Structure formats: structure tokens, C-alpha cells
């Protein structure tokens, strides 16, 4: 079986980080720090916008089953793919979406990443750290930059109200919570109400169950497809509930690949790989290694020898030079691993210290097309 080619993120041209800046431009709003909107997204004119992000909705996955989802299938004909950032994971992608910045600027370096000040590995989904979110991510969000001239709202599960990740990546909108995130009638009602709450509006909607289903059952499972069919129907109903002058955008934060149990490399079973490694961060498809006194190049060489063409192994400097993280500020550089192991083949680098991850089927984080490409669908 041939291995996929690397997809580098198209920061500043056609990446997830460019979406809200492009919407802000259509709203006639100035972006934080005087940043220019990308020209390549080609969004239509409009003063009222709904951006619905479906967690785990990858371009390749959607195209492979598009005939099962008639509304999204219709949008695919005039839609396009854009890239996630690196790592291709929710924490990093939502931060890029919210700030309009590349990971090397906002510094939300993965599902879990090193906080150099405390030397702890932060799980940013649950925010298991006393470090304040604004300290870790001080850059203004696009949402903040749109106020006060634009009515800005977020419709998401109530559990995310005030969470560390919400505050770091998505602060600024008025938050409208869904106590039952499967209550699609309420989701549609709230989004439709907020879309007409002013002359110029932006509503961000978030759906997370597709990603969860893929992690548990796999992205090629019947359960995953059934949930995508529900999302398709929800998006069609949402479009019908919105006035004609409201633009609806459907996108994702990353794709997904399924990893067989036999393709998991458990690092504790090969202790030689951990020589010189002080801490593990990231996730199975893009494991980030923080090393001690041993030269980074020596650790990287050891992993290259073990994985060969099954992984793209880079030192941090190599990854930065190659454009994985976009412009990389000194403030956040050390959060990324000294050595990065991005899986090219179907495997994943796992650790028993995170035993819950060993049961995952669907995974993401690397630079394959299946993980990096997400849809940009506009109606």
C-alpha cells in the first residue's frame, strides 16, 4: 500500500486560521493587529454569518460518503478543501480558528503540550493546570476584534462555558449553552435567533459528537456514518431556518484515520526509544518528545531508524523551517516538542501512562491528507 504525501498547512492562504479573518473582512471589520484577510478563500458578500464547525469532519471522509448526506453533498460541488494547522487536532484548530493565527503564534501546541514555566504537560481539553488561559494564549481573538460593531455569539454545549480552552481560543462571543447537545431543535433555534440579532452578525456553532463517535467506533463505522447523516439533516434544517441573507459555513477542525490495535507502537514496550526523552506530549498520530541532555538529532535519528518511512520525524527546528507551525514566536517555541514524530503510515505512538488513549480507534494529529484537509462549504 502506498503511503500518503505530506500536506503542509496553507497559513495565510487557505487554512482554518484564515476563515474568520475572511468573514471579518466581509463584515467590514478591522482585524486585530492590522492583519489582512486572505484573498484565496473567495467568500461571498454578506453581513450575517453562521460558522458551524463539526469536530472531526474531514474533507476526505466527507467525500467518501457524500452520497449518503444529500445536503452536504450538494455543497461539496461548489465547496473546497482548506487545511488544518499542525498538529491537526481540536485544541490547535479551534485556537487557530478563534485567533486567526498559526499555532506558532497562538501557542496552543496540541491536545497536550509542555508549559515551560511549570514544566508540566497540560491537557488543554480539560485544562488540568493552574496556569490561567489568558497567560498561555494572550493574543486577541477575531471575535474580540469584531466588537462592538458586530453581534457575536457562540452556540455550544453548556459544559464548555468558561472552560480553559474556550477562554484561551474562543473568548469574545456571547455564549449560549446547550444543556442537551443532542437537542437539535434547540441548537437550530438559538443559532437562527442569534443570526438576526443585529444588522451585522457572526454566530459560531460547534458540534462535537461526530469526533467522539469516530474515536470510539472508528471513522469508517456505521455509527460514525449514522451520526454524519444526522448532522446533514440538522444543517439542512438550519439552512431552512435562516433568512436568505445569512451565509452558512460548514467546516471541520481535522479529519481522522482509523488505527488498528496491531499498529499501535507502545513506547514502554521499546524502552530504547525513550532514551534521552524526559516527557511525552501530543497524541498518538503526532507524538511530541521533550528531551534532556542528549542531542535532539540523536533522539530523532533513533526514532527514524525505528519507524522508517512510516513516520515523518523532525526536530523542532526542522519542523519550524518546514512550515509546520507557521511563524513561530520565541514566546511559545519551547511548547512544541524537541522531536516530533508524525505518523505517515496507519500507526500511532502510544503510552501506557495515558491508558485511556489505547482504546481509541479513530485518531488524528499528523500531516496526512485524511487528517489535514477539512471542508469549506458555503451556502
TORKOL-4160 file (C-alpha; in steps of 0.2 Angstrom, whole numbers, padded with zeros to 4 digits, m for minus):
379
<pt num="1" X="0000" Y="0000" Z="0000"/>
<pt num="2" X="0007" Y="0017" Z="m0005"/>
<pt num="3" X="0010" Y="0030" Z="0009"/>
<pt num="4" X="0002" Y="0047" Z="0008"/>
<pt num="5" X="0011" Y="0063" Z="0004"/>
<pt num="6" X="0013" Y="0076" Z="0017"/>
<pt num="7" X="0001" Y="0091" Z="0017"/>
<pt num="8" X="0009" Y="0106" Z="0024"/>
<pt num="9" X="m0003" Y="0119" Z="0031"/>
<pt num="10" X="m0008" Y="0134" Z="0020"/>
<pt num="11" X="m0007" Y="0148" Z="0033"/>
<pt num="12" X="m0011" Y="0165" Z="0026"/>
<pt num="13" X="m0019" Y="0157" Z="0011"/>
<pt num="14" X="m0032" Y="0144" Z="0013"/>
<pt num="15" X="m0031" Y="0137" Z="0031"/>
<pt num="16" X="m0043" Y="0136" Z="0045"/>
<pt num="17" X="m0034" Y="0151" Z="0053"/>
<pt num="18" X="m0039" Y="0161" Z="0038"/>
<pt num="19" X="m0058" Y="0158" Z="0039"/>
<pt num="20" X="m0064" Y="0170" Z="0052"/>
<pt num="21" X="m0052" Y="0184" Z="0046"/>
<pt num="22" X="m0060" Y="0182" Z="0029"/>
<pt num="23" X="m0078" Y="0183" Z="0037"/>
<pt num="24" X="m0072" Y="0198" Z="0047"/>
<pt num="25" X="m0067" Y="0206" Z="0030"/>
<pt num="26" X="m0084" Y="0203" Z="0023"/>
<pt num="27" X="m0091" Y="0211" Z="0039"/>
<pt num="28" X="m0081" Y="0227" Z="0036"/>
<pt num="29" X="m0072" Y="0224" Z="0052"/>
<pt num="30" X="m0054" Y="0228" Z="0056"/>
<pt num="31" X="m0044" Y="0213" Z="0062"/>
<pt num="32" X="m0033" Y="0213" Z="0077"/>
<pt num="33" X="m0015" Y="0219" Z="0074"/>
<pt num="34" X="m0020" Y="0226" Z="0057"/>
<pt num="35" X="m0019" Y="0209" Z="0049"/>
<pt num="36" X="m0025" Y="0207" Z="0031"/>
<pt num="37" X="m0039" Y="0195" Z="0026"/>
<pt num="38" X="m0033" Y="0181" Z="0014"/>
<pt num="39" X="m0039" Y="0183" Z="m0004"/>
<pt num="40" X="m0039" Y="0164" Z="m0008"/>
<pt num="41" X="m0055" Y="0159" Z="0002"/>
<pt num="42" X="m0066" Y="0168" Z="m0010"/>
<pt num="43" X="m0081" Y="0170" Z="0002"/>
<pt num="44" X="m0096" Y="0179" Z="m0005"/>
<pt num="45" X="m0103" Y="0196" Z="0001"/>
<pt num="46" X="m0113" Y="0195" Z="0017"/>
<pt num="47" X="m0116" Y="0204" Z="0033"/>
<pt num="48" X="m0124" Y="0190" Z="0043"/>
<pt num="49" X="m0114" Y="0174" Z="0045"/>
<pt num="50" X="m0116" Y="0157" Z="0054"/>
<pt num="51" X="m0100" Y="0146" Z="0055"/>
<pt num="52" X="m0104" Y="0129" Z="0060"/>
<pt num="53" X="m0089" Y="0119" Z="0065"/>
<pt num="54" X="m0091" Y="0100" Z="0065"/>
<pt num="55" X="m0077" Y="0092" Z="0076"/>
<pt num="56" X="m0069" Y="0078" Z="0066"/>
<pt num="57" X="m0077" Y="0082" Z="0049"/>
<pt num="58" X="m0063" Y="0079" Z="0036"/>
<pt num="59" X="m0063" Y="0083" Z="0018"/>
<pt num="60" X="m0058" Y="0065" Z="0013"/>
<pt num="61" X="m0070" Y="0057" Z="0024"/>
<pt num="62" X="m0085" Y="0068" Z="0019"/>
<pt num="63" X="m0081" Y="0065" Z="0000"/>
<pt num="64" X="m0080" Y="0046" Z="0003"/>
<pt num="65" X="m0098" Y="0045" Z="0010"/>
<pt num="66" X="m0106" Y="0061" Z="0002"/>
<pt num="67" X="m0120" Y="0052" Z="m0007"/>
<pt num="68" X="m0127" Y="0047" Z="0010"/>
<pt num="69" X="m0128" Y="0065" Z="0015"/>
<pt num="70" X="m0138" Y="0075" Z="0002"/>
<pt num="71" X="m0137" Y="0092" Z="0009"/>
<pt num="72" X="m0118" Y="0092" Z="0012"/>
<pt num="73" X="m0116" Y="0083" Z="m0005"/>
<pt num="74" X="m0124" Y="0097" Z="m0014"/>
<pt num="75" X="m0112" Y="0110" Z="m0005"/>
<pt num="76" X="m0097" Y="0099" Z="m0010"/>
<pt num="77" X="m0100" Y="0103" Z="m0028"/>
<pt num="78" X="m0095" Y="0121" Z="m0026"/>
<pt num="79" X="m0085" Y="0119" Z="m0010"/>
<pt num="80" X="m0067" Y="0117" Z="m0007"/>
<pt num="81" X="m0054" Y="0110" Z="0005"/>
<pt num="82" X="m0044" Y="0120" Z="0017"/>
<pt num="83" X="m0030" Y="0114" Z="0028"/>
<pt num="84" X="m0030" Y="0112" Z="0047"/>
<pt num="85" X="m0014" Y="0118" Z="0056"/>
<pt num="86" X="m0001" Y="0106" Z="0064"/>
<pt num="87" X="m0005" Y="0097" Z="0075"/>
<pt num="88" X="m0021" Y="0093" Z="0066"/>
<pt num="89" X="m0031" Y="0092" Z="0082"/>
<pt num="90" X="m0045" Y="0101" Z="0091"/>
<pt num="91" X="m0036" Y="0112" Z="0103"/>
<pt num="92" X="m0024" Y="0118" Z="0090"/>
<pt num="93" X="m0038" Y="0120" Z="0076"/>
<pt num="94" X="m0050" Y="0129" Z="0087"/>
<pt num="95" X="m0036" Y="0141" Z="0093"/>
<pt num="96" X="m0032" Y="0145" Z="0075"/>
<pt num="97" X="m0050" Y="0147" Z="0070"/>
<pt num="98" X="m0053" Y="0159" Z="0085"/>
<pt num="99" X="m0037" Y="0169" Z="0084"/>
<pt num="100" X="m0034" Y="0169" Z="0065"/>
<pt num="101" X="m0016" Y="0164" Z="0069"/>
<pt num="102" X="m0005" Y="0150" Z="0066"/>
<pt num="103" X="0000" Y="0138" Z="0080"/>
<pt num="104" X="0017" Y="0145" Z="0081"/>
<pt num="105" X="0009" Y="0162" Z="0085"/>
<pt num="106" X="m0005" Y="0157" Z="0097"/>
<pt num="107" X="0005" Y="0143" Z="0105"/>
<pt num="108" X="m0009" Y="0131" Z="0108"/>
<pt num="109" X="0003" Y="0117" Z="0103"/>
<pt num="110" X="m0008" Y="0102" Z="0103"/>
<pt num="111" X="m0020" Y="0091" Z="0113"/>
<pt num="112" X="m0007" Y="0091" Z="0126"/>
<pt num="113" X="0009" Y="0101" Z="0127"/>
<pt num="114" X="0023" Y="0107" Z="0138"/>
<pt num="115" X="0021" Y="0123" Z="0148"/>
<pt num="116" X="0039" Y="0128" Z="0150"/>
<pt num="117" X="0036" Y="0139" Z="0165"/>
<pt num="118" X="0030" Y="0125" Z="0176"/>
<pt num="119" X="0037" Y="0110" Z="0166"/>
<pt num="120" X="0020" Y="0102" Z="0166"/>
<pt num="121" X="0011" Y="0094" Z="0151"/>
<pt num="122" X="m0005" Y="0102" Z="0150"/>
<pt num="123" X="m0021" Y="0093" Z="0143"/>
<pt num="124" X="m0029" Y="0108" Z="0136"/>
<pt num="125" X="m0046" Y="0099" Z="0133"/>
<pt num="126" X="m0048" Y="0098" Z="0152"/>
<pt num="127" X="m0036" Y="0111" Z="0157"/>
<pt num="128" X="m0028" Y="0102" Z="0171"/>
<pt num="129" X="m0017" Y="0116" Z="0176"/>
<pt num="130" X="m0017" Y="0132" Z="0187"/>
<pt num="131" X="m0009" Y="0142" Z="0173"/>
<pt num="132" X="m0023" Y="0155" Z="0168"/>
<pt num="133" X="m0029" Y="0153" Z="0150"/>
<pt num="134" X="m0025" Y="0171" Z="0145"/>
<pt num="135" X="m0007" Y="0169" Z="0151"/>
<pt num="136" X="m0005" Y="0154" Z="0139"/>
<pt num="137" X="m0014" Y="0162" Z="0125"/>
<pt num="138" X="m0014" Y="0181" Z="0126"/>
<pt num="139" X="m0017" Y="0185" Z="0108"/>
<pt num="140" X="m0034" Y="0194" Z="0104"/>
<pt num="141" X="m0047" Y="0183" Z="0096"/>
<pt num="142" X="m0056" Y="0188" Z="0080"/>
<pt num="143" X="m0072" Y="0188" Z="0090"/>
<pt num="144" X="m0065" Y="0201" Z="0102"/>
<pt num="145" X="m0059" Y="0211" Z="0087"/>
<pt num="146" X="m0077" Y="0212" Z="0079"/>
<pt num="147" X="m0085" Y="0220" Z="0094"/>
<pt num="148" X="m0094" Y="0232" Z="0097"/>
<pt num="149" X="m0099" Y="0234" Z="0079"/>
<pt num="150" X="m0104" Y="0216" Z="0076"/>
<pt num="151" X="m0116" Y="0205" Z="0086"/>
<pt num="152" X="m0105" Y="0190" Z="0090"/>
<pt num="153" X="m0112" Y="0174" Z="0098"/>
<pt num="154" X="m0107" Y="0156" Z="0101"/>
<pt num="155" X="m0119" Y="0141" Z="0102"/>
<pt num="156" X="m0111" Y="0126" Z="0110"/>
<pt num="157" X="m0113" Y="0113" Z="0124"/>
<pt num="158" X="m0116" Y="0122" Z="0141"/>
<pt num="159" X="m0101" Y="0112" Z="0148"/>
<pt num="160" X="m0089" Y="0122" Z="0138"/>
<pt num="161" X="m0095" Y="0139" Z="0146"/>
<pt num="162" X="m0080" Y="0147" Z="0154"/>
<pt num="163" X="m0068" Y="0132" Z="0151"/>
<pt num="164" X="m0050" Y="0135" Z="0149"/>
<pt num="165" X="m0050" Y="0131" Z="0131"/>
<pt num="166" X="m0065" Y="0141" Z="0127"/>
<pt num="167" X="m0057" Y="0156" Z="0136"/>
<pt num="168" X="m0040" Y="0154" Z="0128"/>
<pt num="169" X="m0046" Y="0150" Z="0110"/>
<pt num="170" X="m0063" Y="0157" Z="0108"/>
<pt num="171" X="m0066" Y="0171" Z="0120"/>
<pt num="172" X="m0077" Y="0186" Z="0115"/>
<pt num="173" X="m0094" Y="0180" Z="0109"/>
<pt num="174" X="m0110" Y="0180" Z="0120"/>
<pt num="175" X="m0111" Y="0161" Z="0125"/>
<pt num="176" X="m0127" Y="0152" Z="0123"/>
<pt num="177" X="m0126" Y="0135" Z="0130"/>
<pt num="178" X="m0135" Y="0119" Z="0125"/>
<pt num="179" X="m0139" Y="0108" Z="0141"/>
<pt num="180" X="m0143" Y="0094" Z="0129"/>
<pt num="181" X="m0131" Y="0094" Z="0115"/>
<pt num="182" X="m0142" Y="0082" Z="0105"/>
<pt num="183" X="m0156" Y="0094" Z="0106"/>
<pt num="184" X="m0155" Y="0099" Z="0088"/>
<pt num="185" X="m0171" Y="0109" Z="0088"/>
<pt num="186" X="m0164" Y="0120" Z="0102"/>
<pt num="187" X="m0147" Y="0121" Z="0093"/>
<pt num="188" X="m0156" Y="0127" Z="0077"/>
<pt num="189" X="m0167" Y="0139" Z="0087"/>
<pt num="190" X="m0153" Y="0148" Z="0096"/>
<pt num="191" X="m0142" Y="0149" Z="0080"/>
<pt num="192" X="m0156" Y="0156" Z="0070"/>
<pt num="193" X="m0161" Y="0169" Z="0084"/>
<pt num="194" X="m0143" Y="0175" Z="0086"/>
<pt num="195" X="m0140" Y="0176" Z="0067"/>
<pt num="196" X="m0153" Y="0190" Z="0066"/>
<pt num="197" X="m0148" Y="0199" Z="0082"/>
<pt num="198" X="m0141" Y="0214" Z="0073"/>
<pt num="199" X="m0138" Y="0221" Z="0056"/>
<pt num="200" X="m0120" Y="0213" Z="0056"/>
<pt num="201" X="m0119" Y="0196" Z="0065"/>
<pt num="202" X="m0107" Y="0181" Z="0067"/>
<pt num="203" X="m0113" Y="0165" Z="0075"/>
<pt num="204" X="m0101" Y="0151" Z="0079"/>
<pt num="205" X="m0109" Y="0134" Z="0082"/>
<pt num="206" X="m0100" Y="0119" Z="0087"/>
<pt num="207" X="m0104" Y="0100" Z="0086"/>
<pt num="208" X="m0093" Y="0088" Z="0094"/>
<pt num="209" X="m0102" Y="0071" Z="0093"/>
<pt num="210" X="m0095" Y="0066" Z="0076"/>
<pt num="211" X="m0077" Y="0066" Z="0083"/>
<pt num="212" X="m0082" Y="0057" Z="0099"/>
<pt num="213" X="m0090" Y="0043" Z="0088"/>
<pt num="214" X="m0075" Y="0042" Z="0077"/>
<pt num="215" X="m0063" Y="0040" Z="0092"/>
<pt num="216" X="m0074" Y="0026" Z="0100"/>
<pt num="217" X="m0080" Y="0017" Z="0085"/>
<pt num="218" X="m0069" Y="0022" Z="0070"/>
<pt num="219" X="m0072" Y="0035" Z="0056"/>
<pt num="220" X="m0077" Y="0020" Z="0044"/>
<pt num="221" X="m0090" Y="0013" Z="0056"/>
<pt num="222" X="m0109" Y="0013" Z="0054"/>
<pt num="223" X="m0111" Y="0023" Z="0070"/>
<pt num="224" X="m0100" Y="0037" Z="0063"/>
<pt num="225" X="m0110" Y="0037" Z="0046"/>
<pt num="226" X="m0127" Y="0037" Z="0056"/>
<pt num="227" X="m0121" Y="0052" Z="0066"/>
<pt num="228" X="m0115" Y="0061" Z="0050"/>
<pt num="229" X="m0132" Y="0058" Z="0042"/>
<pt num="230" X="m0140" Y="0067" Z="0057"/>
<pt num="231" X="m0128" Y="0081" Z="0056"/>
<pt num="232" X="m0133" Y="0083" Z="0037"/>
<pt num="233" X="m0151" Y="0084" Z="0041"/>
<pt num="234" X="m0148" Y="0096" Z="0055"/>
<pt num="235" X="m0138" Y="0108" Z="0044"/>
<pt num="236" X="m0151" Y="0107" Z="0030"/>
<pt num="237" X="m0164" Y="0112" Z="0044"/>
<pt num="238" X="m0153" Y="0125" Z="0050"/>
<pt num="239" X="m0151" Y="0132" Z="0032"/>
<pt num="240" X="m0170" Y="0132" Z="0030"/>
<pt num="241" X="m0172" Y="0142" Z="0047"/>
<pt num="242" X="m0161" Y="0156" Z="0042"/>
<pt num="243" X="m0166" Y="0171" Z="0032"/>
<pt num="244" X="m0159" Y="0171" Z="0014"/>
<pt num="245" X="m0146" Y="0185" Z="0018"/>
<pt num="246" X="m0137" Y="0174" Z="0031"/>
<pt num="247" X="m0122" Y="0165" Z="0025"/>
<pt num="248" X="m0120" Y="0147" Z="0032"/>
<pt num="249" X="m0102" Y="0140" Z="0033"/>
<pt num="250" X="m0099" Y="0122" Z="0037"/>
<pt num="251" X="m0082" Y="0116" Z="0041"/>
<pt num="252" X="m0072" Y="0104" Z="0052"/>
<pt num="253" X="m0056" Y="0106" Z="0063"/>
<pt num="254" X="m0047" Y="0090" Z="0057"/>
<pt num="255" X="m0050" Y="0073" Z="0048"/>
<pt num="256" X="m0047" Y="0056" Z="0055"/>
<pt num="257" X="m0039" Y="0039" Z="0052"/>
<pt num="258" X="m0043" Y="0023" Z="0060"/>
<pt num="259" X="m0028" Y="0014" Z="0069"/>
<pt num="260" X="m0029" Y="m0005" Z="0071"/>
<pt num="261" X="m0023" Y="m0011" Z="0088"/>
<pt num="262" X="m0009" Y="m0021" Z="0080"/>
<pt num="263" X="m0002" Y="m0004" Z="0073"/>
<pt num="264" X="0000" Y="0004" Z="0090"/>
<pt num="265" X="0018" Y="0006" Z="0095"/>
<pt num="266" X="0018" Y="0007" Z="0114"/>
<pt num="267" X="0034" Y="0015" Z="0119"/>
<pt num="268" X="0035" Y="0006" Z="0136"/>
<pt num="269" X="0037" Y="m0010" Z="0125"/>
<pt num="270" X="0053" Y="m0002" Z="0117"/>
<pt num="271" X="0062" Y="0007" Z="0131"/>
<pt num="272" X="0076" Y="0011" Z="0119"/>
<pt num="273" X="0065" Y="0024" Z="0111"/>
<pt num="274" X="0063" Y="0033" Z="0127"/>
<pt num="275" X="0082" Y="0035" Z="0130"/>
<pt num="276" X="0085" Y="0054" Z="0132"/>
<pt num="277" X="0066" Y="0058" Z="0132"/>
<pt num="278" X="0061" Y="0067" Z="0148"/>
<pt num="279" X="0042" Y="0070" Z="0143"/>
<pt num="280" X="0030" Y="0064" Z="0131"/>
<pt num="281" X="0016" Y="0076" Z="0124"/>
<pt num="282" X="0005" Y="0077" Z="0109"/>
<pt num="283" X="m0005" Y="0062" Z="0104"/>
<pt num="284" X="m0003" Y="0046" Z="0095"/>
<pt num="285" X="m0003" Y="0052" Z="0077"/>
<pt num="286" X="0009" Y="0066" Z="0082"/>
<pt num="287" X="0019" Y="0062" Z="0097"/>
<pt num="288" X="0030" Y="0077" Z="0104"/>
<pt num="289" X="0046" Y="0072" Z="0113"/>
<pt num="290" X="0055" Y="0083" Z="0125"/>
<pt num="291" X="0072" Y="0078" Z="0128"/>
<pt num="292" X="0085" Y="0081" Z="0141"/>
<pt num="293" X="0104" Y="0082" Z="0139"/>
<pt num="294" X="0105" Y="0070" Z="0124"/>
<pt num="295" X="0106" Y="0080" Z="0107"/>
<pt num="296" X="0089" Y="0081" Z="0099"/>
<pt num="297" X="0097" Y="0075" Z="0082"/>
<pt num="298" X="0102" Y="0059" Z="0091"/>
<pt num="299" X="0084" Y="0056" Z="0098"/>
<pt num="300" X="0077" Y="0060" Z="0081"/>
<pt num="301" X="0089" Y="0048" Z="0072"/>
<pt num="302" X="0084" Y="0034" Z="0084"/>
<pt num="303" X="0066" Y="0036" Z="0080"/>
<pt num="304" X="0069" Y="0037" Z="0061"/>
<pt num="305" X="0078" Y="0021" Z="0062"/>
<pt num="306" X="0064" Y="0013" Z="0071"/>
<pt num="307" X="0050" Y="0020" Z="0060"/>
<pt num="308" X="0057" Y="0022" Z="0043"/>
<pt num="309" X="0045" Y="0029" Z="0030"/>
<pt num="310" X="0030" Y="0025" Z="0042"/>
<pt num="311" X="0033" Y="0042" Z="0050"/>
<pt num="312" X="0039" Y="0060" Z="0047"/>
<pt num="313" X="0052" Y="0063" Z="0061"/>
<pt num="314" X="0058" Y="0080" Z="0063"/>
<pt num="315" X="0067" Y="0090" Z="0076"/>
<pt num="316" X="0058" Y="0106" Z="0081"/>
<pt num="317" X="0069" Y="0117" Z="0071"/>
<pt num="318" X="0067" Y="0106" Z="0056"/>
<pt num="319" X="0048" Y="0107" Z="0058"/>
<pt num="320" X="0048" Y="0126" Z="0060"/>
<pt num="321" X="0059" Y="0128" Z="0045"/>
<pt num="322" X="0047" Y="0117" Z="0035"/>
<pt num="323" X="0032" Y="0127" Z="0040"/>
<pt num="324" X="0023" Y="0115" Z="0051"/>
<pt num="325" X="0018" Y="0129" Z="0064"/>
<pt num="326" X="0019" Y="0145" Z="0053"/>
<pt num="327" X="0029" Y="0159" Z="0060"/>
<pt num="328" X="0035" Y="0153" Z="0077"/>
<pt num="329" X="0036" Y="0166" Z="0091"/>
<pt num="330" X="0050" Y="0164" Z="0104"/>
<pt num="331" X="0036" Y="0165" Z="0117"/>
<pt num="332" X="0029" Y="0148" Z="0113"/>
<pt num="333" X="0043" Y="0139" Z="0103"/>
<pt num="334" X="0048" Y="0128" Z="0118"/>
<pt num="335" X="0030" Y="0121" Z="0120"/>
<pt num="336" X="0032" Y="0111" Z="0104"/>
<pt num="337" X="0042" Y="0095" Z="0106"/>
<pt num="338" X="0061" Y="0095" Z="0103"/>
<pt num="339" X="0057" Y="0080" Z="0092"/>
<pt num="340" X="0041" Y="0077" Z="0083"/>
<pt num="341" X="0035" Y="0060" Z="0077"/>
<pt num="342" X="0021" Y="0062" Z="0064"/>
<pt num="343" X="0014" Y="0046" Z="0058"/>
<pt num="344" X="0013" Y="0044" Z="0039"/>
<pt num="345" X="0008" Y="0026" Z="0039"/>
<pt num="346" X="m0008" Y="0019" Z="0048"/>
<pt num="347" X="0000" Y="0018" Z="0066"/>
<pt num="348" X="0001" Y="0028" Z="0081"/>
<pt num="349" X="0014" Y="0030" Z="0095"/>
<pt num="350" X="0005" Y="0026" Z="0112"/>
<pt num="351" X="0010" Y="0026" Z="0130"/>
<pt num="352" X="0003" Y="0016" Z="0145"/>
<pt num="353" X="0004" Y="0032" Z="0155"/>
<pt num="354" X="m0012" Y="0038" Z="0145"/>
<pt num="355" X="m0020" Y="0021" Z="0146"/>
<pt num="356" X="m0037" Y="0028" Z="0140"/>
<pt num="357" X="m0030" Y="0033" Z="0123"/>
<pt num="358" X="m0025" Y="0014" Z="0120"/>
<pt num="359" X="m0044" Y="0011" Z="0117"/>
<pt num="360" X="m0046" Y="0024" Z="0103"/>
<pt num="361" X="m0050" Y="0018" Z="0085"/>
<pt num="362" X="m0051" Y="0035" Z="0076"/>
<pt num="363" X="m0036" Y="0046" Z="0078"/>
<pt num="364" X="m0028" Y="0062" Z="0071"/>
<pt num="365" X="m0014" Y="0075" Z="0073"/>
<pt num="366" X="m0002" Y="0071" Z="0059"/>
<pt num="367" X="0000" Y="0079" Z="0041"/>
<pt num="368" X="m0008" Y="0066" Z="0030"/>
<pt num="369" X="m0022" Y="0072" Z="0018"/>
<pt num="370" X="m0035" Y="0062" Z="0028"/>
<pt num="371" X="m0031" Y="0072" Z="0044"/>
<pt num="372" X="m0026" Y="0089" Z="0037"/>
<pt num="373" X="m0039" Y="0093" Z="0024"/>
<pt num="374" X="m0056" Y="0100" Z="0030"/>
<pt num="375" X="m0071" Y="0106" Z="0020"/>
<pt num="376" X="m0076" Y="0124" Z="0017"/>
<pt num="377" X="m0094" Y="0123" Z="0012"/>
<pt num="378" X="m0104" Y="0139" Z="0010"/>
<pt num="379" X="m0122" Y="0141" Z="0007"/>
